[in-house]
Amino acid sequence: MTDTYYNPADLQKFGDIGKDAPELAKKFFDYYGAVFADRHLQNGKSP
């Protein structure tokens, strides 16, 4: 069993995210950035 919820070996592949679908990767990271922007998770506001 691992001590993490992810496979640490997969971190080496992180740069390949979006390689096959860059437009979807951009949308995902735009959303991800908005969700984790300062205070969005703290005050319950949607991006």
N, C-alpha and C positions, 0 to 999 in steps of 0.2 A: 504494500500500500504506500502511496505517496503522501507527503506532507502538504501538497498543494492541490488545488482543484483543477490544475492544468498540467500538461506534460511539459516540464521545463525544456525538453529538447525542441519543442515547437517554437520557442522564442527565437530560435535561429531562422525560422521561416517567416517571421513577422513582416519583414520587408517585402515579402511576396504578396501580401494582401492587396488585392485589387489588380494584380497582374493581368488576370483574364477579363476583368470587368471594372476598369478604372472609374467609370461613371457611377457605378453602384458603390464602390469603395468611397468615393468622394461624398456621396449622399450619407453614407453610414457615418463617416468621420465628422461631417458637418453636424449631424444629429447628435452624435456622441459628445462632441465639444459643447453643443448647446445645453445638453442635459447636465453636464458636469461644470457648466459655467458657474461662477460665483453665486451662491445662494439659491440656485434653482431647486436643488434637492432639499435644501433646508426649509424653504417656505412653501413648497408644494406647487409652485408655478410650473406650467408647461412651457417648453421652449417655443 
